[in-house]
Amino acid sequence: MPDGWQPIVPFEECFDAQYGLDVLGHDVEGDGVVRARVVVGEALHNHLGHVHGGVYAAAAEALASRGTALVVMPDGYVASGMSNDTSVLADVSAGVLSFEARLVARDDGAWLWTVDARDDDDRPCAHSRVTVAVRRLG
């Protein structure tokens, strides 16, 4: 995040920390990508013993919002999730999920991202389309 910016809720206490989102890196200005991972444990399971679809949606929202915020915040704007369409493609019960958010388009009012989640075998597990609103701070 931009120098000097302090979140209201520290990252280690926020929702993303609760499900274990580990942001690995980003190159938003270059290739328009943000990468992360989540270690799967029973706390992330639904009633059938698979990763809850909300985990995929939450990670997609977090990565798209973060990627947008990294660029717009230094200019006095905020990024806020506007829509999230997540499809779960495969059941996962263990291992590590890898996420890659890729910037598709951007304009003054919104940025569009796709986010793909893959399992340890590089199998597609979920696909998301996330729109992030860009608004003037204050």
Secondary structure, DSSP 8 states (H G I E B T S, - for coil): --TT---SS-GGGSHHHHHT-EEEEEETTTT-EEEEEEE--GGGB-TTSSB-HHHHHHHHHHHHHHHHHHHHGGGTEEEEEEEEEEEE-S---SSEEEEEEEEEEE-SSEEEEEEEEE-TT--EEEEEEEEEEEEE--
